[in-house]
Amino acid sequence: MDFMKAVNEADPKLKDLHKKTRHERGIHEEHTFCVLGRYDMVTIWHAPDFKTMGDYLEELHTLCGPELGATETLVATSKGEPSDDS
């Protein structure tokens, strides 16, 4: 099973737990890149805060188990708003 299929199939179960889908919780996939080297795929998510995203990833791993594959979470955040002045 591929990663996004596992995520999409877990969403109804998570809605049963929280009465909200991941999107209603403010969690959105922004971009996914297939890459060469150490990582096969990099997915950029947007979430309202670290706790919401962390809770979601924990729940996702619990529901999907090995179907999700091996993952490593790296956290990055932006500072301020982008500008055209650069």
C-alpha positions in Angstrom: 0.0 0.0 0.0 1.4 3.4 -0.8 1.7 6.2 1.8 -1.1 8.5 0.6 -3.5 5.5 0.2 -2.8 4.5 3.8 -3.4 8.1 4.9 -6.6 8.4 3.0 -7.9 5.0 4.3 -7.0 6.1 7.9 -9.0 9.3 7.6 -12.5 7.9 8.3 -11.2 6.0 11.3 -9.6 9.2 12.7 -12.8 11.1 12.0 -14.6 8.5 14.2 -12.1 9.3 17.0 -12.1 13.1 16.7 -15.3 13.9 14.9 -13.1 15.7 12.3 -11.1 14.7 9.3 -7.4 15.7 9.1 -8.4 18.6 6.9 -11.0 19.8 9.4 -8.2 19.6 12.1 -6.1 22.0 9.9 -3.7 19.3 8.5 -3.1 19.5 4.8 -0.5 17.9 2.5 1.2 20.8 0.7 3.6 18.9 -1.6 5.1 15.5 -2.1 8.4 14.9 -3.8 10.0 11.6 -4.9 13.7 11.9 -4.3 16.9 9.9 -4.7 19.3 9.1 -1.9 18.5 8.5 1.8 14.8 9.3 1.5 12.3 7.9 -1.1 9.8 10.6 -0.6 9.5 14.0 1.1 6.0 15.2 2.1 5.5 18.8 3.2 2.5 19.1 5.5 0.8 22.3 6.9 -0.7 22.1 10.4 -1.8 24.7 12.9 0.9 23.7 15.4 3.4 21.0 16.3 1.2 19.2 18.8 -1.7 18.8 16.3 0.7 17.4 13.7 2.5 15.2 16.1 -0.7 13.7 17.5 -1.9 13.1 13.9 1.3 11.3 12.9 1.2 9.1 16.1 -2.5 8.2 15.4 -1.7 7.5 11.8 1.2 5.1 12.7 -1.0 3.3 15.2 -3.8 2.8 12.6 -1.6 1.9 9.7 1.3 0.1 11.3 3.7 -1.5 8.8 1.4 -0.5 5.9 2.7 3.0 6.3 6.3 1.9 5.9 9.3 3.2 7.7 9.2 6.9 8.2 11.4 9.6 9.8 9.8 12.9 10.8 11.9 16.1 10.4 10.4 19.4 11.6 10.8 22.7 9.9 9.0 25.9 10.4 8.9 29.3 8.6 9.6 32.5 10.3 7.4 35.4 9.2 5.7 35.8 5.9 7.5 35.5 2.5 8.2 38.8 0.8 9.2 39.9 -2.7 12.0 42.1 -1.2 14.6 39.4 -1.2 
